[in-house]
Amino acid sequence: MNSNWKRIFQILEKEERLIIGLMSGTSLDGLDIALCAIKGSGAETKVRVLEFNTISYEPAFKAEVKSIFSRRDADLQMVCLMNEKIGLLHAALILEALGSWGRKPEEVDVIASHGQTIFHAPASLHGLSAYPNATLQIGDGDHIAVKTGIITISDFRQKHIAAGGEGAPLAVYGDYLLFSKKGEDRIMLNIGGIANFTYLPADNDASKVFSTDVGPGNTLMDQFIQKHYEGLYFDENASIASTGTVNSDLLAALMQEEFLKADFPKTTGPELFNLPYLEQAQQASGTEGLGKGDILATLCRFSALVIIAAVEKCFGKSQTPFIYMSGGGMHNPLLVAALKEGLPNATFYTTEDLDINPDAKEAVLFAVLANETLVGEQTNFGDREGVPSITMGKICLPE
C-alpha cells in the first residue's frame, strides 16, 4: 500500500486527531494557526484548542497580496507566483509555530488550509448569466504538504460551489457541529472584513441552520485607513473613528445597496464594498469634503447598522437571541457599543464563553471541516439553496 494512504488509514482509526487549522483573512493581519485535538465527528465532535498563534505578515508581503487582491486587472503572472509563494510561506510559519510550541511535525495528523482569498465572484455579484458562481483562494496545499511533511487538506470552497453553493460563508458547517445548544437561539457573529453570521435554532434542527454574509464588517474602514494613514492597517480601538461624528446623509447613501436588502443566505466581498463604493456614496450625498474622522465614524456605524438589520431580519425586534462574537471587529469598541445599543434585547458574548478563543475560531472551524472530510458523515442541512449537505476539501499528500 502507498505509504501516504497507509498514513491516512492510521489517522482515520485514531480516537483523537491532531489537526492544525489555518486562516488568513482579507484584512491580511497574519496567519492564524490553531493546533486542535479533535474527537468524534458530526454532532459528536469535541475540540480542544491546544495551541494558537497569529503570526503577522511583513509589510512587503501584504503589499504583494494587495497587488492582486480583489482586482479585475491583476497581473496573471503575479497570481501564479503568489499561489506558490503563499503556500511556501504558510508552510514556513507552521514549522515556526510548531517549534515555538515545542512540537514536531510528525505529531500532527493533518493541516487544514483555507488559503488566501484574492477574488470572490458569486453570480449574484458578477451578474454574468453565462457564468457560474466562482471564488479563488491561493496558497497551494501541495507546497504546504511537501514542505511540512504533513498531509494537508485545502481548497474547501470549491466543493461548496460545485454542489450549488456560493463558496461562502462556510461557517454554518462548523458552527452547527460545535456551538448548537438545545433551548437557546444563537447567532454566531463573525466580524471580519465582511460580517457574517450563522443562525443556530434552539431546537437544533439542522435544516433550519443557515450562514450568511450580511455586508461590510471591517473592510471599508480598513481600506480607508490604509489609503489615508501611512503605516496603519486598521483603526486600532477605533481611536480615529471616535474623534468623528456620524454623517446621516452619507450613512443613508451607503445603505442603498441592493445586496443589503437581499434574502439570506447571500455572500459578498470587497469586490463590492470598497473605496469606489464609498466614493459613489459621497458623491450621491454631497459629502466629498467630509473630514476623515467623520468618514470613519460613519463607516463604523454603517457596519453596525448592516449587522443590526440582519439580526432583526432573522429574529424581529422583540426576540432575545444570544449573540457570540468573533473576528477582528469584536475588538472595535465603537462598533460593539453601536451593536449593543441597536440590539438591546440581545445578550452578547464572545466565543471565549464557549471555550474557543474568538481570534482562533475561524482557524478552528477549518480544522473541524478537515476532520469531517476524514471521518464525518454528511450532516443533512435540508434541500436548500446555498447550504449543500457535503464535506469539503482536497487532500494533498506530502510524498
C-alpha positions in Angstrom: 0.0 0.0 0.0 1.2 3.5 -0.8 2.7 5.0 2.4 0.6 8.1 2.2 -2.6 6.2 2.1 -1.4 3.9 4.9 -0.8 7.0 7.0 -4.3 8.3 6.2 -5.9 4.9 7.3 -4.0 5.1 10.5 -5.3 8.7 11.1 -8.9 7.5 10.4 -8.6 4.9 13.1 -7.4 7.2 15.8 -9.7 8.2 18.7 -8.3 11.7 18.6 -6.7 13.5 15.7 -4.3 16.5 15.9 -5.2 18.9 13.2 -3.8 22.3 12.5 -6.4 24.8 11.2 -5.2 27.8 9.2 -7.0 31.1 8.4 -5.7 34.1 6.5 -8.4 36.7 6.1 -8.9 39.7 3.8 -7.6 42.0 6.5 -4.1 40.4 5.9 -3.2 40.8 9.6 -1.3 37.5 9.5 -1.8 33.7 9.6 -3.9 32.2 12.3 -2.6 28.8 13.3 -4.6 26.7 15.7 -3.5 23.2 16.9 -6.6 21.3 17.7 -7.2 17.9 19.3 -10.5 16.6 17.7 -12.5 13.6 18.8 -15.6 12.2 17.0 -17.4 13.7 14.1 -20.7 15.3 13.3 -22.8 16.2 16.3 -20.4 14.3 18.5 -17.4 16.4 17.6 -15.3 17.5 20.6 -12.5 20.0 20.1 -9.7 21.1 22.4 -7.5 24.0 21.2 -4.1 23.0 22.4 -2.1 25.9 20.9 -2.9 29.1 19.0 -0.9 31.9 17.4 -1.3 34.6 14.9 2.0 35.3 13.0 1.9 38.7 11.5 2.7 39.3 7.8 5.6 41.5 6.8 4.5 44.8 5.1 6.2 43.8 1.8 4.2 40.6 1.7 1.0 42.4 2.4 1.8 44.7 -0.5 2.3 41.8 -2.8 -1.0 40.2 -1.9 -2.8 43.6 -2.2 -1.4 44.0 -5.7 -3.6 41.1 -6.9 -6.4 41.2 -4.2 -9.9 41.8 -5.5 -8.6 43.3 -8.7 -10.0 42.5 -12.2 -6.8 43.8 -13.7 -4.5 41.7 -11.6 -1.2 40.6 -13.1 -1.7 36.9 -14.0 1.9 36.1 -13.6 1.9 37.5 -10.1 -1.3 35.5 -9.3 0.6 32.4 -10.4 3.7 33.2 -8.4 1.8 34.2 -5.3 -0.1 30.9 -5.3 3.2 29.2 -4.8 4.8 31.8 -2.5 1.8 31.9 -0.1 1.9 28.1 0.2 5.6 28.1 1.0 5.3 31.0 3.5 2.4 29.3 5.3 4.4 26.1 5.5 7.3 28.0 7.0 5.1 29.8 9.5 3.6 26.4 10.5 7.0 25.0 11.2 7.9 28.2 13.1 4.8 27.8 15.3 5.4 24.1 15.9 9.0 24.9 17.0 7.8 27.6 19.4 5.3 25.2 20.9 8.0 22.5 21.3 6.2 20.1 18.9 7.4 18.1 15.9 5.7 18.0 12.5 5.3 14.2 12.8 3.0 14.7 15.8 0.4 16.5 13.6 -2.0 14.3 11.6 -3.4 16.9 9.2 -3.2 20.6 8.2 -6.5 22.3 7.2 -5.6 25.2 5.0 -8.1 27.8 3.9 -5.7 29.7 1.7 -5.8 33.4 0.9 -8.9 34.7 -0.9 -8.0 37.0 -3.7 -11.3 37.2 -5.6 -14.9 36.2 -4.8 -17.3 36.2 -7.6 -20.8 34.7 -6.9 -23.3 35.0 -9.7 -25.3 37.4 -7.6 -22.3 39.8 -7.7 -20.8 39.3 -11.2 -24.2 39.3 -12.9 -23.0 37.3 -16.0 -25.7 34.9 -16.9 -23.3 32.6 -18.8 -21.0 32.0 -15.9 -21.4 30.2 -12.6 -20.5 31.1 -9.0 -16.8 31.3 -8.5 -14.1 32.1 -5.9 -10.4 31.9 -5.8 -8.1 31.1 -2.8 -4.4 30.8 -3.4 -1.6 29.3 -1.3 -1.1 25.8 -2.8 -1.8 22.9 -0.5 0.8 20.7 -2.1 3.5 23.1 -1.2 2.4 23.1 2.4 2.2 19.3 2.5 5.6 18.8 0.9 7.5 21.4 2.9 6.0 20.4 6.3 5.7 16.7 5.6 2.1 16.8 6.9 -0.9 15.7 4.9 -2.8 18.9 4.0 -6.5 19.4 3.2 -7.1 22.6 1.3 -9.4 24.3 -1.2 -12.5 23.9 0.8 -14.7 26.4 -1.0 -14.7 24.7 -4.5 -16.8 21.7 -3.4 -19.3 24.1 -1.9 -19.6 25.8 -5.3 -19.7 22.5 -7.2 -22.6 21.4 -5.0 -24.6 24.5 -5.7 -23.4 26.9 -3.0 -21.6 30.2 -3.5 -18.4 29.2 -1.8 -19.1 31.3 1.3 -19.7 31.5 4.1 -18.7 28.1 5.3 -19.0 28.7 9.0 -22.5 27.1 9.0 -20.9 23.7 9.0 -18.5 24.0 11.9 -20.7 26.4 13.9 -23.6 23.8 13.9 -21.3 21.0 15.0 -19.5 22.9 17.7 -21.9 25.5 19.1 -25.6 24.4 18.8 -27.4 24.2 22.1 -30.8 22.9 22.7 -33.2 25.6 24.1 -31.0 28.6 23.0 -31.4 30.6 19.8 -27.9 31.6 18.9 -26.2 33.9 16.4 -22.5 33.2 15.8 -21.4 36.6 14.6 -18.1 36.9 12.9 -17.0 40.4 12.1 -14.1 40.1 9.7 -13.5 42.1 6.6 -17.1 41.0 5.7 -19.5 40.5 8.6 -21.3 37.1 8.5 -23.3 35.1 11.0 -24.7 31.6 11.5 -28.1 31.1 12.9 -28.4 28.1 15.3 -32.0 27.4 16.2 -33.0 26.4 19.7 -34.5 23.1 18.5 -31.1 22.0 17.0 -32.8 21.3 13.6 -30.0 21.3 11.1 -32.5 22.0 8.2 -33.1 25.4 9.8 -29.5 26.4 10.2 -28.0 28.9 7.8 -24.9 31.0 7.5 -24.9 34.3 5.5 -22.8 37.3 4.8 -24.6 40.4 5.8 -22.3 43.2 4.4 -19.1 45.1 5.4 -17.5 44.4 8.7 -14.1 45.9 8.8 -13.2 46.1 5.1 -14.3 49.6 4.3 -12.8 51.0 7.5 -9.5 49.1 6.9 -9.3 50.2 3.2 -9.9 53.8 4.2 -7.2 53.7 6.9 -4.7 52.1 4.6 -5.2 54.7 1.9 -5.1 57.8 4.1 -2.9 56.8 7.1 0.6 55.7 6.1 1.8 52.7 8.1 -1.6 51.8 9.6 -3.7 48.9 8.5 -6.7 49.4 10.8 -8.1 51.9 13.2 -7.0 50.3 16.5 -9.6 50.6 19.3 -11.5 53.0 16.9 -9.2 55.8 18.1 -9.7 57.8 14.9 -13.4 57.0 14.3 -14.1 58.0 17.9 -13.0 61.5 17.2 -15.6 61.9 14.4 -19.3 62.4 14.1 -21.6 60.1 12.1 -22.9 61.9 9.0 -26.6 60.9 8.4 -26.5 61.8 4.7 -23.5 59.7 3.9 -24.9 56.9 6.0 -28.2 56.9 4.1 -26.3 56.7 0.8 -24.2 53.8 2.0 -27.3 51.9 3.0 -28.8 52.0 -0.5 -27.0 48.9 -2.0 -29.5 46.2 -3.1 -27.3 43.5 -1.6 -28.3 44.7 1.8 -32.0 44.0 1.1 -31.5 40.6 -0.5 -32.7 37.4 1.2 -30.5 35.0 3.2 -28.2 33.2 2.6 -26.0 35.5 0.4 -22.4 36.3 0.0 -20.3 39.3 -0.9 -16.8 40.7 -0.5 -14.6 43.8 -1.1 -15.3 43.4 -4.8 -18.5 45.3 -3.9 -17.8 47.1 -0.6 -14.6 49.0 -1.4 -13.3 52.6 -1.7 -15.1 53.3 -5.0 -18.4 52.3 -3.3 -17.6 54.9 -0.6 -16.7 57.5 -3.2 -20.0 56.9 -5.0 -21.9 57.3 -1.8 -20.1 60.5 -1.0 -20.9 61.9 -4.4 -24.6 60.9 -4.1 -24.8 62.5 -0.7 -22.7 65.6 -1.4 -20.2 64.7 1.4 -16.9 64.8 -0.6 -15.5 67.3 1.8 -16.2 65.3 4.9 -13.3 65.0 7.4 -11.5 61.7 7.8 -12.7 61.1 11.4 -16.3 61.7 10.4 -16.0 59.3 7.4 -14.6 56.6 9.7 -17.3 57.2 12.3 -19.9 56.9 9.6 -18.3 53.7 8.1 -18.3 52.2 11.6 -21.9 53.0 12.1 -22.7 51.6 8.6 -21.2 48.2 9.6 -23.2 48.3 12.8 -26.5 49.1 11.1 -25.9 46.3 8.5 -25.4 43.8 11.2 -28.3 45.1 13.3 -30.7 44.9 10.3 -29.6 41.4 9.5 -30.2 40.2 13.1 -33.6 41.9 13.2 -34.5 40.3 9.9 -33.7 36.9 11.4 -35.4 37.4 14.8 -37.5 40.5 14.7 -37.1 43.4 17.1 -38.5 41.8 20.2 -36.9 38.4 20.5 -33.8 37.9 22.6 -31.1 35.9 20.8 -27.7 35.0 22.2 -25.0 36.6 20.1 -21.5 35.1 20.2 -18.9 37.4 18.6 -15.6 36.6 16.9 -13.3 38.2 14.4 -11.4 41.5 14.4 -14.4 43.7 14.7 -15.2 42.4 18.1 -12.1 44.4 19.3 -13.6 47.7 17.9 -15.3 49.3 21.0 -17.2 51.8 18.9 -18.7 49.1 16.7 -19.6 46.8 19.6 -21.2 49.7 21.5 -23.4 50.5 18.5 -24.4 46.9 18.2 -25.4 46.7 21.8 -27.4 49.9 21.6 -29.1 48.8 18.4 -30.0 45.3 19.7 -31.0 46.0 23.3 -32.8 42.7 23.7 -29.9 40.6 22.6 -27.3 39.1 25.0 -23.7 39.5 23.8 -20.9 37.1 24.4 -17.7 36.1 22.6 -16.8 32.5 21.7 -14.4 32.7 24.7 -17.5 31.9 26.7 -17.8 28.7 24.7 -14.2 27.7 25.3 -13.0 28.8 21.9 -10.6 31.8 21.6 -12.6 34.2 19.3 -9.4 35.1 17.4 -8.8 31.4 16.8 -12.4 30.5 15.8 -12.1 30.6 12.0 -8.9 28.5 12.1 -10.6 26.0 14.4 -13.6 25.8 12.1 -11.4 24.7 9.2 -9.8 22.1 11.4 -13.3 20.8 12.1 -14.1 20.8 8.3 -10.9 18.8 7.7 -12.0 16.3 10.4 -15.3 15.9 8.7 -13.6 15.3 5.4 -11.7 12.4 7.0 -14.2 10.7 9.3 -17.5 12.6 9.1 -20.8 11.6 7.5 -22.9 14.2 5.8 -25.0 16.3 8.1 -28.4 16.9 6.5 -29.0 20.6 6.2 -32.1 20.0 4.2 -32.7 20.6 0.5 -32.0 24.3 0.5 -30.2 26.5 -2.0 -26.8 27.7 -0.7 -26.4 25.1 2.1 -25.4 21.8 0.3 -25.1 18.8 2.6 -21.5 18.0 1.8 -17.9 17.5 3.1 -15.2 19.7 1.6 -11.5 19.9 0.9 -8.9 18.3 -1.4 -6.2 16.0 0.1 -2.6 17.0 -0.7 0.0 14.3 0.1 3.5 15.1 1.3 5.3 12.4 -0.8 
